[in-house]
Amino acid sequence: MKFFWKLYLSIMLITVTFFSIGGYFLIQSSFHTSLEREIESVYKENDIYISSLQREFDIPMTDTHDSTLAVKILQNSIGTITIQTLSGNLSFCLRDAQGQIIYQNGGFSDKNNFINKIDDNQRGYKIFKEKNQYTLHALRPFHFGNIDIYIQNSRNISSLFQTHNDQYQIFITYTILLSCISAIIIYIIARWLMKPLHKLSLATKEIANGDFIEDIPVSSEDEIGQFTKDFNTMSTRLKTSIASLQDSVERQEIFVSNFAHELKTPLTSMIGYGDMIRSKTLTNEQIVTYAHAIVQEGKRLESMSMKLMDLIVLKKQDFIMHHISAQVFFEIVKETFTPITNQENINFTMDIEESYLWIEPDLMQTVFFNLLDNARKAIKTDGQISIIGRNTLQDYEVKIIDNGCGIDSQNLNKVREAFYMVDKSRSRNAGSAGLGLAITDQIIQLHHATMTIDSTLYIGTTITIHLKKGENIEKI
């Protein structure tokens, strides 16, 4: 059973139960109060009879009178006694010690005898019911001479019982009516009280499904309101923690994908040098040169992997920059990339004006390898890739020019987004994950440099990078 119905039925049960008990005791209390008044009234009437008889027979009764004579005197004289009230003459009867009626003025019989129910010299009362009529009888002993006489009077109290029954009927009717009204009111109140909990339940289900909603409005300052505040705090912290975990996982995935992408260029170069050592007859000097190139590429891979992890996974920003000769830097790029262009018959040229660059060499090599690799993938036949470096007044400008398929204007603004690929089938076949330019752009920003892309569909692409100049204080 739902908590709402438990709350609703509990309140209804308590309300109806206590209302019924309270109404019952109220009716019973009213009835007994009225009955006590009737008993007091019938006793007073009985006292009036006693007083009247005492005045009427204010003659010394000696023991010389036998009981039969006393009864005859009493029967002959009692008929002259009449007691009137606003409701008419009062009826009474006289009974002997055995309960036999000596005299009555109407309404009494042996069925009304209850002398044996009262103690000696004590008065008493009893209620008799006959044909839905209730009468209250009072009985009291009276000494007449040497005999005991009992005076019994009665009072009709049917209206009291009728009122009592009517009150019960009204009470039952109103109990049913008020219970129905209470049921509606309690239902509305319970719904209103449960509304915040219902919202919390829905929010919990949405969070369980991975959908973090906005904070639930706090509509009260009670325990439920405090619980809502605590839930919002928990939801915010949970959302932050999950976002942090998702960001960490995403950065790790980007690192793995980007690292796999970055492995291709140096590995291809290393494979090319290794293949020449294996398949050609070389001089000792050539073997040493190619072996040195393989070792250098391996070291560069090791250094690049650590720095990419710092940049992508750990979001490191304070890399150590170096003053590096532009010609030396781009010569390393050319030596690494030339084996790849030779395999695909691409004419790769460089025209670098001497200057010094303020860069982190491993990360910046990653930038140019990415851009050159993208240019290579865009070329189908008769490929031409050129790198041109020139000094400007404020910085050093590098252009990478290719005669590949180009990029249309619709996709040009999207190529910097992670996982975005202009030609998905071509990129997948070439082993690309669509991360190159996103990482490139991040490294460019780290160097406080700028990169612009100009491209014409089916003609080619020109990428321009402006780097900060360094000083001639360090050589590779």
C-alpha positions as CSV (number, residue, x, y, z in Angstrom):
1,M,0.0,0.0,0.0
2,K,1.3,3.5,-0.9
3,F,2.2,5.8,1.9
4,F,-0.4,8.3,0.7
5,W,-3.2,5.7,1.3
6,K,-1.7,4.7,4.7
7,L,-1.7,8.4,5.7
8,Y,-5.2,9.0,4.3
9,L,-6.8,5.9,5.9
10,S,-5.1,6.4,9.2
11,I,-6.3,10.0,9.5
12,M,-9.8,8.9,8.4
13,L,-9.9,6.0,10.9
14,I,-8.7,8.2,13.8
15,T,-11.1,11.0,12.9
16,V,-14.2,8.8,12.5
17,T,-13.3,6.7,15.6
18,F,-12.8,9.6,18.0
19,F,-15.8,11.5,16.5
20,S,-18.0,8.5,17.1
21,I,-16.7,7.9,20.6
22,G,-17.1,11.5,21.5
23,G,-20.6,11.7,20.1
24,Y,-21.6,8.5,21.9
25,F,-20.5,9.7,25.3
26,L,-22.0,13.2,24.7
27,I,-25.4,11.6,23.9
28,Q,-25.2,9.2,26.8
29,S,-24.2,12.0,29.2
30,S,-27.1,14.1,28.1
31,F,-29.5,11.1,28.5
32,H,-28.3,10.2,32.0
33,T,-28.5,13.9,33.1
34,S,-32.1,14.0,31.9
35,L,-32.9,10.7,33.5
36,E,-31.4,11.9,36.8
37,R,-33.7,14.9,36.6
38,E,-36.7,12.6,36.0
39,I,-35.7,10.4,38.9
40,E,-35.4,13.4,41.2
41,S,-38.8,14.6,40.0
42,V,-40.5,11.3,40.7
43,Y,-38.9,11.2,44.1
44,K,-40.2,14.6,44.9
45,E,-43.7,13.5,43.8
46,N,-43.4,10.5,46.1
47,D,-42.4,12.8,48.9
48,I,-45.5,14.9,48.3
49,Y,-47.7,11.8,48.7
50,I,-46.0,10.9,52.0
51,S,-46.5,14.5,53.3
52,S,-50.1,14.5,52.2
53,L,-50.8,11.1,53.9
54,Q,-49.1,12.2,57.1
55,R,-51.3,15.4,57.3
56,E,-54.4,13.4,56.4
57,F,-53.8,10.8,59.1
58,D,-52.5,13.0,61.7
59,I,-54.4,10.8,64.3
60,P,-52.5,8.7,66.9
61,M,-52.5,5.1,65.7
62,T,-52.1,2.7,68.6
63,D,-51.3,-0.9,68.6
64,T,-54.9,-1.8,69.5
65,H,-55.8,-1.4,65.9
66,D,-55.2,-4.6,64.0
67,S,-53.9,-4.5,60.6
68,T,-57.2,-5.2,58.9
69,L,-58.8,-2.3,60.5
70,A,-55.9,0.0,59.7
71,V,-56.2,-1.0,56.0
72,K,-59.9,-0.3,55.9
73,I,-59.4,3.1,57.5
74,L,-56.7,3.9,55.0
75,Q,-58.8,2.7,52.0
76,N,-61.8,4.8,53.1
77,S,-59.8,7.9,53.6
78,I,-57.2,7.8,50.8
79,G,-59.7,8.5,48.0
80,T,-60.1,12.1,49.3
81,I,-56.4,12.9,48.5
82,T,-55.8,14.4,45.1
83,I,-52.5,16.0,44.0
84,Q,-52.5,18.2,40.9
85,T,-49.7,19.5,38.8
86,L,-49.6,21.5,35.6
87,S,-49.7,18.2,33.6
88,G,-52.8,16.9,35.6
89,N,-53.5,14.7,38.5
90,L,-50.7,12.4,39.7
91,S,-51.3,8.7,39.9
92,F,-50.2,6.6,42.7
93,C,-50.9,3.3,44.5
94,L,-50.5,1.8,48.0
95,R,-49.0,-1.6,48.5
96,D,-48.8,-3.8,51.6
97,A,-45.7,-5.6,52.7
98,Q,-46.4,-8.4,50.3
99,G,-46.7,-6.1,47.3
100,Q,-50.4,-6.4,47.0
101,I,-52.2,-3.3,45.8
102,I,-54.3,-1.7,48.6
103,Y,-55.3,1.3,46.6
104,Q,-54.6,2.9,43.3
105,N,-56.0,5.7,41.2
106,G,-55.0,4.0,37.8
107,G,-52.1,2.6,35.8
108,F,-50.6,0.1,38.3
109,S,-50.6,-3.7,38.4
110,D,-48.7,-6.6,39.9
111,K,-46.2,-6.3,37.0
112,N,-45.0,-3.0,38.5
113,N,-44.2,-4.6,41.9
114,F,-40.5,-4.3,42.9
115,I,-40.8,-4.2,46.7
116,N,-38.3,-7.0,47.0
117,K,-35.8,-5.0,45.0
118,I,-35.4,-2.3,47.6
119,D,-33.9,-2.3,51.1
120,D,-35.9,-1.8,54.2
121,N,-36.9,1.8,55.0
122,Q,-35.2,2.9,51.7
123,R,-36.7,4.3,48.7
124,G,-36.0,3.1,45.2
125,Y,-37.0,3.4,41.5
126,K,-37.3,1.2,38.5
127,I,-38.1,1.8,34.8
128,F,-40.7,-0.4,33.1
129,K,-41.3,-0.8,29.4
130,E,-44.6,-1.8,28.0
131,K,-45.7,-1.4,24.4
132,N,-42.8,1.0,23.6
133,Q,-43.8,3.1,26.5
134,Y,-41.4,3.8,29.3
135,T,-42.6,4.6,32.9
136,L,-40.4,5.5,35.8
137,H,-41.8,4.1,39.1
138,A,-40.7,5.3,42.6
139,L,-41.4,3.2,45.8
140,R,-41.0,4.2,49.4
141,P,-42.2,2.6,52.7
142,F,-44.7,4.4,55.0
143,H,-45.6,3.3,58.5
144,F,-49.3,3.5,59.2
145,G,-50.0,2.3,62.7
146,N,-48.5,-1.1,63.2
147,I,-48.4,-2.0,59.5
148,D,-45.9,-1.1,56.7
149,I,-47.4,0.5,53.7
150,Y,-45.5,1.2,50.4
151,I,-46.4,4.3,48.4
152,Q,-45.7,3.9,44.6
153,N,-46.0,6.6,42.0
154,S,-45.0,6.7,38.3
155,R,-44.0,9.1,35.7
156,N,-44.0,8.6,31.9
157,I,-40.6,9.1,30.5
158,S,-41.2,7.8,26.9
159,S,-40.3,11.2,25.5
160,L,-36.9,10.9,27.2
161,F,-36.1,7.6,25.5
162,Q,-37.6,8.8,22.2
163,T,-35.3,11.8,22.3
164,H,-32.4,9.6,23.2
165,N,-33.2,7.4,20.1
166,D,-33.7,10.4,17.9
167,Q,-30.3,11.8,19.0
168,Y,-28.7,8.5,18.0
169,Q,-30.3,8.6,14.6
170,I,-29.3,12.2,14.0
171,F,-25.8,11.3,15.3
172,I,-25.5,8.4,12.9
173,T,-26.7,10.5,10.0
174,Y,-24.4,13.4,10.7
175,T,-21.5,11.0,11.3
176,I,-21.9,9.5,7.9
177,L,-22.3,12.9,6.3
178,L,-19.4,14.5,8.1
179,S,-17.3,11.4,7.4
180,C,-17.9,11.8,3.7
181,I,-17.0,15.5,3.9
182,S,-14.0,14.8,6.0
183,A,-12.9,12.1,3.6
184,I,-12.9,14.7,0.8
185,I,-11.1,17.4,2.8
186,I,-8.6,14.9,4.2
187,Y,-7.9,13.6,0.7
188,I,-7.2,17.1,-0.5
189,I,-5.0,17.9,2.4
190,A,-3.1,14.6,2.2
191,R,-2.6,15.2,-1.5
192,W,-1.3,18.7,-0.8
193,L,1.0,17.3,1.9
194,M,2.3,14.5,-0.3
195,K,2.9,16.7,-3.3
196,P,6.5,17.6,-2.4
197,L,7.2,13.9,-1.8
198,H,5.7,13.0,-5.1
199,K,8.0,15.6,-6.8
200,L,10.9,14.1,-5.0
201,S,9.9,10.6,-6.1
202,L,9.7,11.7,-9.7
203,A,13.0,13.5,-9.4
204,T,14.6,10.4,-8.0
205,K,13.4,8.3,-10.9
206,E,14.7,10.9,-13.4
207,I,18.1,10.9,-11.6
208,A,18.1,7.1,-11.7
209,N,17.6,7.3,-15.5
210,G,20.5,9.7,-15.7
211,D,18.5,12.9,-16.2
212,F,19.5,15.6,-13.8
213,I,16.7,18.1,-13.5
214,E,16.7,21.6,-12.0
215,D,16.3,22.0,-8.2
216,I,12.9,21.3,-6.8
217,P,11.2,24.4,-5.5
218,V,11.0,24.5,-1.7
219,S,7.5,25.5,-0.7
220,S,7.6,25.2,3.1
221,E,10.0,25.5,6.0
222,D,8.8,22.2,7.7
223,E,10.5,18.8,7.7
224,I,9.5,18.1,4.1
225,G,10.9,21.5,3.1
226,Q,14.2,20.7,4.8
227,F,14.2,17.3,3.2
228,T,13.7,19.0,-0.2
229,K,16.6,21.3,0.4
230,D,18.8,18.3,1.4
231,F,17.7,16.5,-1.7
232,N,18.6,19.5,-3.9
233,T,22.0,19.6,-2.3
234,M,22.5,15.9,-2.8
235,S,21.3,16.2,-6.4
236,T,23.7,19.1,-7.1
237,R,26.7,17.3,-5.6
238,L,25.8,14.1,-7.4
239,K,25.4,16.0,-10.7
240,T,28.8,17.6,-10.2
241,S,30.4,14.3,-9.4
242,I,29.0,12.5,-12.4
243,A,29.8,15.4,-14.6
244,S,33.4,15.3,-13.3
245,L,33.5,11.5,-13.9
246,Q,32.1,11.9,-17.4
247,D,34.6,14.7,-18.2
248,S,37.4,12.5,-16.9
249,V,36.3,9.5,-19.0
250,E,35.8,11.7,-22.0
251,R,39.3,13.2,-21.6
252,Q,40.8,9.8,-21.3
253,E,39.0,8.6,-24.4
254,I,40.1,11.7,-26.3
255,F,43.7,11.0,-25.1
256,V,43.6,7.4,-26.2
257,S,42.1,8.3,-29.6
258,N,44.4,11.2,-30.1
259,F,47.5,9.3,-29.0
260,A,46.6,6.5,-31.4
261,H,46.2,9.1,-34.1
262,E,49.5,10.7,-33.2
263,L,51.3,7.4,-33.3
264,K,50.7,7.0,-37.0
265,T,53.0,9.7,-38.3
266,P,56.2,8.8,-36.3
267,L,55.5,5.1,-36.6
268,T,55.2,5.3,-40.3
269,S,58.5,7.2,-40.4
270,M,60.1,4.7,-38.1
271,I,58.8,1.8,-40.2
272,G,60.1,3.5,-43.4
273,Y,63.6,3.9,-41.9
274,G,63.6,0.3,-40.5
275,D,62.4,-1.1,-43.9
276,M,65.3,0.7,-45.7
277,I,67.8,-0.8,-43.2
278,R,66.3,-4.2,-43.7
279,S,65.8,-4.3,-47.5
280,K,68.6,-2.2,-48.9
281,T,72.4,-2.4,-48.9
282,L,73.5,0.6,-46.9
283,T,76.8,1.9,-45.8
284,N,77.6,2.0,-42.1
285,E,77.1,5.7,-42.0
286,Q,73.6,5.4,-43.5
287,I,72.7,2.6,-41.1
288,V,73.7,4.8,-38.2
289,T,71.8,7.7,-39.6
290,Y,68.6,5.7,-40.0
291,A,69.0,4.0,-36.7
292,H,69.5,7.4,-35.0
293,A,66.3,8.6,-36.7
294,I,64.4,5.6,-35.3
295,V,65.7,6.3,-31.8
296,Q,64.9,10.0,-32.0
297,E,61.3,9.2,-33.1
298,G,60.9,6.7,-30.3
299,K,62.1,9.3,-27.7
300,R,59.8,11.9,-29.3
301,L,56.9,9.4,-29.0
302,E,57.6,8.8,-25.3
303,S,57.8,12.6,-24.6
304,M,54.7,13.4,-26.7
305,S,52.6,10.7,-25.0
306,M,53.4,12.1,-21.5
307,K,52.7,15.7,-22.6
308,L,49.5,14.8,-24.3
309,M,48.3,13.0,-21.2
310,D,49.2,16.1,-19.1
311,L,47.3,18.4,-21.6
312,I,44.2,16.3,-22.2
313,V,43.7,14.2,-19.1
314,L,45.2,16.4,-16.4
315,K,44.5,19.7,-18.2
316,K,47.9,21.0,-17.5
317,Q,48.6,24.5,-18.8
318,D,52.0,25.5,-17.4
319,F,54.3,23.7,-19.9
320,I,57.9,24.9,-20.2
321,M,58.4,26.8,-23.4
322,H,61.7,26.9,-25.3
323,H,63.5,29.3,-27.7
324,I,63.9,27.1,-30.8
325,S,65.2,27.8,-34.3
326,A,62.5,27.7,-36.9
327,Q,64.7,26.0,-39.5
328,V,65.8,23.3,-37.0
329,F,62.2,22.7,-35.8
330,F,60.7,22.4,-39.3
331,E,63.6,20.2,-40.5
332,I,62.6,17.7,-37.8
333,V,59.1,17.9,-39.0
334,K,60.2,17.3,-42.6
335,E,62.5,14.4,-41.7
336,T,59.6,12.7,-39.9
337,F,56.9,13.4,-42.5
338,T,59.0,12.8,-45.7
339,P,58.8,9.0,-45.6
340,I,55.0,9.2,-45.5
341,T,54.8,11.6,-48.5
342,N,57.3,9.5,-50.4
343,Q,55.1,6.4,-50.0
344,E,52.0,8.3,-51.4
345,N,54.0,10.2,-54.1
346,I,53.2,13.6,-52.7
347,N,55.5,16.5,-53.4
348,F,56.4,17.9,-50.0
349,T,58.3,21.2,-49.9
350,M,59.4,23.6,-47.3
351,D,60.5,27.3,-47.4
352,I,61.4,28.5,-43.9
353,E,62.8,31.9,-43.2
354,E,65.1,31.8,-40.2
355,S,63.8,33.0,-36.8
356,Y,63.4,31.8,-33.3
357,L,60.1,30.4,-32.0
358,W,58.8,30.5,-28.3
359,I,57.1,27.0,-28.3
360,E,56.9,23.7,-26.5
361,P,58.5,21.6,-29.3
362,D,56.8,18.2,-28.8
363,L,53.3,19.7,-28.6
364,M,53.9,22.0,-31.5
365,Q,55.2,19.1,-33.6
366,T,51.9,17.4,-32.8
367,V,50.2,20.4,-34.3
368,F,52.1,20.3,-37.6
369,F,51.9,16.5,-37.9
370,N,48.1,16.7,-37.5
371,L,47.8,19.5,-40.1
372,L,50.1,17.7,-42.5
373,D,48.4,14.4,-42.0
374,N,45.0,16.1,-42.7
375,A,46.5,17.6,-45.9
376,R,47.8,14.2,-47.0
377,K,44.3,12.6,-46.5
378,A,42.7,15.3,-48.6
379,I,44.9,14.6,-51.6
380,K,43.9,12.1,-54.2
381,T,46.4,12.4,-57.1
382,D,49.3,14.7,-58.0
383,G,49.6,15.9,-54.4
384,Q,51.4,19.0,-53.4
385,I,52.0,20.1,-49.8
386,S,54.0,23.1,-48.9
387,I,55.1,24.7,-45.6
388,I,56.1,28.4,-45.8
389,G,57.5,30.3,-42.8
390,R,58.0,34.1,-42.7
391,N,58.8,36.7,-40.2
392,T,56.3,39.5,-39.6
393,L,56.6,42.6,-37.5
394,Q,54.9,41.1,-34.5
395,D,55.2,37.3,-34.8
396,Y,56.2,34.4,-37.1
397,E,53.7,33.3,-39.8
398,V,53.5,29.7,-41.0
399,K,51.4,28.6,-43.9
400,I,50.5,25.0,-44.8
401,I,49.2,24.8,-48.3
402,D,47.8,21.7,-50.1
403,N,45.9,21.0,-53.3
404,G,43.5,18.5,-51.9
405,C,39.7,18.3,-52.1
406,G,39.1,21.3,-49.9
407,I,36.3,22.1,-47.5
408,D,33.0,23.8,-48.3
409,S,31.9,26.9,-46.3
410,Q,29.2,25.0,-44.6
411,N,31.7,22.6,-42.8
412,L,34.5,25.1,-42.4
413,N,33.4,26.4,-39.1
414,K,32.9,22.9,-37.7
415,V,36.2,21.3,-38.4
416,R,37.7,22.4,-35.1
417,E,35.0,20.4,-33.1
418,A,36.0,17.1,-31.5
419,F,35.0,14.0,-33.5
420,Y,33.7,16.1,-36.4
421,M,34.8,14.8,-39.9
422,V,33.9,16.4,-43.2
423,D,34.2,13.1,-45.1
424,K,33.5,10.4,-42.6
425,S,34.1,7.4,-44.9
426,R,37.5,8.8,-46.1
427,S,38.6,9.6,-42.6
428,R,37.6,6.2,-41.2
429,N,39.4,4.5,-44.0
430,A,42.5,6.6,-43.2
431,G,42.3,5.6,-39.5
432,S,41.1,9.0,-38.2
433,A,39.0,9.5,-35.1
434,G,38.1,13.1,-35.9
435,L,40.1,14.5,-33.0
436,G,43.1,16.1,-34.8
437,L,42.0,19.8,-35.2
438,A,40.3,19.8,-31.8
439,I,43.6,18.9,-30.1
440,T,45.5,21.2,-32.5
441,D,43.3,24.1,-31.6
442,Q,43.9,23.4,-27.8
443,I,47.7,23.4,-28.3
444,I,47.5,26.6,-30.3
445,Q,45.6,28.3,-27.6
446,L,48.1,27.1,-25.0
447,H,50.9,28.9,-27.0
448,H,48.7,32.1,-27.2
449,A,49.0,31.7,-31.0
450,T,46.3,31.9,-33.7
451,M,45.2,29.6,-36.5
452,T,43.0,30.4,-39.5
453,I,41.7,28.1,-42.2
454,D,40.9,29.1,-45.7
455,S,39.6,26.5,-48.1
456,T,38.0,26.2,-51.5
457,L,36.1,23.1,-52.5
458,Y,38.0,20.9,-55.0
459,I,40.9,23.4,-55.1
460,G,42.7,23.1,-51.8
461,T,43.3,24.5,-48.3
462,T,45.6,27.0,-46.7
463,I,46.1,27.0,-42.9
464,T,47.9,30.0,-41.4
465,I,49.4,29.9,-37.9
466,H,50.9,32.9,-36.1
467,L,53.5,31.9,-33.5
468,K,55.2,34.0,-30.8
469,K,58.9,34.7,-31.6
470,G,61.7,33.6,-29.3
471,E,65.3,34.7,-28.8
472,N,68.5,33.2,-30.1
473,I,69.6,31.8,-26.8
474,E,69.0,28.0,-27.3
475,K,69.7,25.5,-30.0
476,I,68.6,22.0,-30.5
